[in-house]
């Protein structure tokens, strides 16, 4: 490397000092970038640390299938609502006087012992139980109610169901959206059971048993109410006038409401992944690498002394370009590429000397060269097109032929 290039690249060797203000301005950008990255990481960790639950019918979910709107509406109507997924808390609350226990989902996650414990607590407090679409698990929480799952598969119930009962809450609510299942009494003629909103429509057979989507059992030692369609209590469904009237009147009969959502049974331990074998401190260590990398960039990016001024544009002699390309071709043994470059350049010069138009084709140029020089067209084609050099000697011979033919065109 020459002295001038070295000076242009590294700067002048001088003892000139850099002012403190200039150094602070040059490093301020990196410091600001480091602070922004750290704040972004912290904000991301905080925002992702408390994610809203996305389970259906969850009391804290604001999604369309959540029940957050129901809980908040009851609170605004003066009902003291307690939400929990802990069995002990639900059992203790169910034993308090003037309380209703609501299980909106995951009733099938209760074991027989859990169901018996909740019934015993409700019995001690003289309270009632409200279930939302419990399915077959309704039999574990009440021995007087069963799921009516014998409907015809060809039935097509109407989209809206009418109360068809004397229950005041149902008659005040009017029509509601039709669900997919009905509930009925275990034994025909059971006293104290009122059933509303039966299926109706094409293919629906009127059964002899007492069945419907809303069932109220006031004759049991623990009163049980079954809301058979979960759409009635969801955030998107409760906005309907009939749904809101029916659900709110059912759940606001006591001053306290315990919303207990049992935790769904685990599907079993998942197979460990490669990330499970990494130490726990690795994530925190990776976050520390970000500021360390920024500090490293700050240190490496410093330069010593001012840059040298060089006049632009920089003029590079054409011979250096030619020699550079020739060296690359020789190093890669690209004889065909080198010959194509020589042929193209020679044809362009010949076309200019022969005053051929820009749209002239290769065949036209070769024919004119053959006519001007008197050479055989086959030989002209071999020199300018078809011959492929296998050795450096062949490449040199073809290059000499190109030069000779071009000189003949110049003389003519």
C-alpha positions in Angstrom: 0.0 0.0 0.0 1.4 3.4 -1.0 1.9 6.2 1.4 -0.8 8.3 -0.1 -3.4 5.5 0.0 -2.4 4.8 3.6 -2.9 8.4 4.6 -6.3 8.6 2.8 -7.5 5.4 4.6 -6.2 5.9 8.1 -6.0 9.7 8.3 -3.1 11.9 9.0 -0.8 11.0 11.9 -1.1 14.0 14.1 -1.3 14.8 17.8 -4.4 17.0 17.3 -6.8 16.5 20.2 -10.5 16.0 19.8 -12.7 18.4 21.8 -14.9 16.9 24.5 -18.0 18.3 22.9 -17.2 16.6 19.6 -16.6 13.3 21.4 -19.9 13.6 23.2 -21.8 14.3 20.0 -20.2 11.3 18.3 -21.0 9.0 21.1 -24.4 10.4 22.0 -26.1 8.6 19.1 -24.9 5.2 20.3 -25.9 6.0 23.9 -29.4 7.0 22.8 -29.7 3.8 20.7 -28.7 1.7 23.7 -31.3 3.4 25.9 -34.0 3.0 23.3 -33.2 -0.7 22.9 -33.3 -1.3 26.7 -36.6 0.6 27.1 -38.1 -1.5 24.2 -37.0 -4.8 25.8 -38.4 -3.7 29.2 -41.7 -2.6 27.7 -42.0 -5.8 25.7 -41.4 -7.9 28.8 -44.0 -5.9 30.8 -46.6 -6.1 28.1 -46.2 -9.8 27.5 -46.0 -10.6 31.2 -49.7 -10.2 31.8 -51.7 -11.4 28.8 -55.4 -11.5 28.7 -56.9 -15.0 29.0 -58.3 -16.3 25.8 -60.3 -19.3 27.1 -64.0 -19.4 26.2 -66.4 -18.1 28.9 -63.5 -16.8 31.0 -64.6 -14.1 33.5 -61.6 -11.8 32.6 -61.8 -12.2 28.8 -63.0 -9.3 26.7 -63.2 -11.4 23.6 -66.5 -12.2 22.0 -66.7 -15.6 23.8 -65.6 -14.2 27.2 -67.9 -13.2 30.1 -66.2 -10.0 31.3 -69.3 -7.9 30.3 -71.6 -10.1 32.4 -69.4 -9.8 35.5 -69.1 -6.0 35.2 -72.8 -5.5 34.5 -73.7 -7.5 37.6 -71.3 -5.3 39.6 -72.9 -2.1 38.4 -76.3 -3.5 39.4 -75.1 -3.9 43.0 -74.2 -7.6 43.1 -70.9 -8.4 44.8 -69.1 -10.6 42.3 -66.1 -12.7 43.2 -64.2 -14.5 40.4 -61.9 -17.4 41.1 -60.4 -20.6 39.7 -59.5 -22.0 43.2 -61.7 -24.7 44.5 -61.2 -23.8 48.2 -62.1 -20.2 47.6 -65.2 -21.2 45.7 -66.2 -23.7 48.4 -65.8 -21.0 51.2 -67.8 -18.5 49.2 -70.6 -20.9 48.5 -71.1 -21.4 52.2 -71.7 -17.7 52.8 -75.4 -16.7 53.1 -77.3 -15.0 50.3 -74.9 -16.3 47.7 -75.2 -17.8 44.2 -72.4 -20.1 42.8 -72.0 -19.7 39.0 -69.9 -22.3 37.1 -69.7 -20.9 33.5 -67.4 -23.5 32.0 -65.2 -26.6 32.6 -67.7 -28.3 34.8 -66.3 -31.6 33.5 -63.0 -30.8 35.3 -64.7 -31.4 38.7 -64.1 -34.7 40.2 -67.0 -36.4 42.1 -65.4 -35.3 45.4 -65.1 -31.7 44.2 -68.8 -31.7 43.1 -69.9 -33.2 46.4 -67.9 -30.6 48.4 -69.5 -27.7 46.5 -73.0 -29.1 47.0 -72.3 -29.5 50.7 -71.1 -25.9 51.0 -74.1 -24.6 49.1 -76.4 -26.7 51.4 -74.8 -25.2 54.5 -75.4 -21.7 53.3 -78.8 -22.4 51.8 -77.6 -21.1 48.4 -78.3 -22.1 44.8 -76.1 -23.2 41.9 -76.2 -21.9 38.3 -74.5 -23.9 35.5 -73.8 -22.8 32.0 -73.9 -25.6 29.4 -72.6 -28.2 31.7 -73.3 -31.1 29.3 -73.3 -34.6 30.8 -71.5 -33.3 33.9 -74.8 -31.9 35.1 -75.6 -35.3 36.5 -72.6 -35.1 38.9 -73.9 -31.8 40.3 -77.5 -32.8 40.5 -79.1 -36.3 40.6 -82.4 -34.9 39.3 -81.2 -33.4 36.0 -79.8 -35.1 32.9 -78.7 -34.1 29.4 -81.4 -34.8 26.7 -79.1 -36.1 24.0 -81.6 -38.2 22.1 -82.8 -35.5 19.7 -83.2 -36.5 16.0 -80.1 -35.7 13.9 -82.5 -34.6 11.1 -84.1 -32.0 13.3 -83.6 -28.3 12.3 -84.7 -26.2 15.3 -85.7 -22.5 14.8 -83.0 -20.0 15.3 -85.0 -18.4 18.1 -86.8 -20.2 21.0 -89.8 -19.1 22.9 -90.2 -19.4 26.7 -93.2 -21.8 26.6 -93.2 -21.9 30.4 -94.6 -19.9 33.4 -91.2 -18.9 34.8 -91.4 -15.1 35.3 -87.7 -14.4 34.2 -88.2 -16.4 31.0 -91.5 -14.7 30.2 -90.0 -11.3 30.8 -87.0 -12.1 28.6 -89.0 -13.3 25.7 -87.3 -15.1 22.8 -83.7 -16.1 22.9 -81.1 -17.7 20.6 -81.4 -21.4 20.1 -78.5 -23.5 21.3 -77.6 -27.1 20.5 -78.7 -29.2 23.5 -81.6 -29.6 25.9 -81.8 -30.7 29.5 -84.6 -32.7 31.2 -85.6 -34.3 34.4 -84.1 -37.7 35.3 -87.4 -39.2 36.3 -90.7 -38.1 34.6 -93.0 -36.1 36.9 -90.2 -34.9 39.2 -91.7 -32.2 41.4 -90.2 -28.7 41.5 -88.6 -28.7 38.0 -89.5 -26.0 35.5 -88.3 -26.2 31.9 -88.3 -23.4 29.3 -87.2 -22.8 25.8 -87.8 -26.2 24.2 -86.7 -26.8 20.6 -89.3 -26.2 17.9 -89.2 -26.3 14.2 -88.9 -28.8 11.3 -88.1 -32.3 12.4 -88.4 -31.6 16.1 -90.5 -34.3 17.7 -92.5 -33.3 20.7 -91.3 -35.7 23.4 -93.3 -36.8 26.4 -90.6 -35.8 28.9 -90.1 -32.2 30.2 -87.1 -30.8 28.3 -85.7 -27.4 27.3 -82.7 -25.2 27.2 -83.4 -23.5 30.5 -84.1 -25.7 33.5 -84.8 -24.5 37.0 -84.9 -27.1 39.8 -86.3 -25.4 42.9 -87.3 -28.7 44.5 -83.8 -30.0 45.2 -82.1 -29.4 48.5 -79.6 -27.3 46.5 -81.6 -25.3 43.9 -80.0 -25.7 40.5 -80.5 -23.6 37.3 -79.1 -24.7 34.0 -78.5 -22.1 31.2 -78.2 -24.5 28.3 -76.9 -22.1 25.7 -73.5 -20.5 26.4 -74.2 -17.7 23.9 -76.6 -16.1 26.4 -73.8 -15.1 28.8 -70.9 -14.2 26.3 -69.8 -10.7 25.6 -71.1 -10.8 22.1 -74.4 -12.6 23.1 -75.5 -10.7 26.2 -76.0 -7.5 24.2 -79.2 -9.1 23.0 -82.2 -7.8 25.0 -83.6 -11.2 25.7 -80.3 -12.7 26.8 -79.4 -9.8 29.1 -82.9 -9.9 30.8 -82.8 -13.7 31.3 -79.2 -13.9 32.6 -79.2 -10.8 34.8 -82.5 -11.7 36.4 -81.2 -15.2 37.1 -77.9 -14.2 38.6 -79.0 -11.1 40.6 -81.4 -12.8 42.9 -78.8 -12.8 45.7 -76.4 -10.1 46.9 -73.3 -12.1 46.3 -72.2 -14.1 43.3 -69.2 -16.5 43.2 -68.0 -17.1 39.6 -66.0 -20.3 39.8 -64.2 -21.5 36.6 -62.5 -24.8 37.4 -59.1 -25.3 35.7 -59.3 -27.6 32.8 -57.6 -31.0 33.3 -54.1 -31.0 31.9 -53.5 -33.1 28.8 -50.4 -34.6 30.3 -46.8 -33.6 30.3 -45.6 -32.4 26.9 -42.4 -33.9 25.4 -39.4 -31.8 26.3 -37.9 -29.6 23.7 -34.3 -28.5 23.2 -35.1 -25.2 25.0 -36.1 -27.1 28.1 -32.5 -28.2 28.6 -31.1 -24.7 28.6 -30.4 -23.1 31.9 -33.0 -20.5 33.2 -30.4 -17.7 33.4 -29.7 -17.9 29.7 -32.6 -15.6 28.8 -31.4 -12.9 31.2 -27.9 -13.3 29.9 -29.0 -12.9 26.3 -30.7 -9.6 27.2 -27.5 -8.4 28.7 -25.7 -9.1 25.4 -27.6 -6.3 23.8 -26.0 -3.4 25.8 -22.7 -5.2 25.7 -22.9 -5.4 21.9 -23.8 -1.7 21.7 -20.8 -0.8 23.9 -18.5 -2.9 21.7 -19.8 -1.2 18.6 -19.2 2.1 20.3 -15.5 1.2 21.0 -14.8 -0.3 17.6 -16.4 2.5 15.7 -14.1 5.1 17.1 -11.5 6.5 14.7 -8.2 8.2 15.5 -7.6 11.6 14.0 -9.5 13.5 11.2 -10.0 11.9 7.8 -7.8 13.1 5.0 -9.4 15.1 2.2 -9.2 13.6 -1.3 -10.2 15.1 -4.6 -13.2 13.4 -6.2 -13.9 11.8 -8.6 -11.0 9.4 -8.5 -9.7 8.6 -12.1 -8.6 5.0 -12.6 -6.6 4.4 -15.9 -8.4 2.0 -18.2 -5.3 -0.2 -18.4 -5.7 -1.1 -14.7 -9.3 -2.3 -15.4 -8.2 -4.4 -18.3 -5.3 -5.9 -16.4 -7.6 -6.6 -13.4 -10.2 -8.4 -15.6 -7.4 -10.3 -17.3 -6.0 -11.4 -14.0 -9.5 -12.6 -12.8 -10.0 -14.6 -16.1 -6.6 -16.2 -15.8 -7.1 -17.1 -12.2 -10.4 -18.8 -12.9 -9.3 -20.3 -16.2 -12.3 -18.7 -18.0 -10.9 -18.8 -21.5 -14.4 -18.8 -23.1 -15.4 -15.6 -21.2 -12.2 -13.9 -22.1 -12.6 -14.8 -25.8 -16.2 -13.6 -25.7 -15.0 -10.2 -24.5 -12.4 -10.0 -27.2 -14.9 -11.1 -29.9 -17.5 -8.6 -28.8 -15.1 -5.7 -28.7 -13.7 -6.6 -32.2 -17.1 -6.9 -33.7 -18.1 -3.5 -32.4 -15.0 -1.9 -33.8 -15.5 -3.7 -37.2 -19.2 -2.6 -37.4 -18.1 1.0 -36.8 -15.5 0.8 -39.5 -17.9 -0.7 -42.0 -20.6 1.9 -41.1 -23.2 -0.7 -40.4 -26.4 0.4 -38.7 -26.9 -0.2 -35.0 -29.6 -2.8 -35.7 -27.3 -5.0 -37.8 -27.3 -8.6 -36.7 -24.3 -10.8 -36.1 -24.8 -12.7 -39.4 -24.9 -9.4 -41.3 -21.6 -8.3 -39.8 -19.9 -11.7 -40.5 -21.1 -11.7 -44.1 -19.8 -8.1 -44.7 -16.4 -9.1 -43.1 -16.2 -12.2 -45.4 -17.0 -10.0 -48.4 -14.4 -7.3 -47.5 -11.6 -9.6 -46.7 -12.3 -12.4 -49.2 -12.0 -15.0 -46.5 -14.1 -18.2 -46.3 -17.4 -17.5 -44.4 -16.8 -20.8 -42.5 -13.4 -19.5 -41.3 -14.9 -16.2 -40.3 -17.6 -18.0 -38.3 -15.0 -20.2 -36.6 -13.0 -17.2 -35.5 -15.8 -15.0 -34.3 -18.4 -17.6 -33.1 -18.0 -21.3 -33.1 -14.4 -22.2 -32.0 -14.1 -22.9 -28.2 -10.5 -22.6 -26.9 -9.3 -25.6 -24.8 -5.9 -24.3 -24.0 -4.2 -20.9 -23.6 -2.4 -21.5 -26.9 -5.7 -21.9 -28.8 -7.0 -18.7 -27.1 -3.9 -16.8 -28.2 -4.2 -18.1 -31.8 -7.8 -17.0 -32.0 -7.0 -13.6 -30.6 -4.3 -13.2 -33.3 -6.8 -14.1 -36.0 -9.2 -11.4 -34.6 -6.5 -8.8 -34.7 -5.4 -9.8 -38.3 -9.0 -9.7 -39.7 -9.6 -6.4 -38.0 -6.4 -5.0 -39.6 -7.5 -6.3 -43.0 -10.8 -4.4 -42.6 -8.9 -1.3 -41.7 -6.8 -1.5 -44.8 -9.8 -2.0 -47.1 
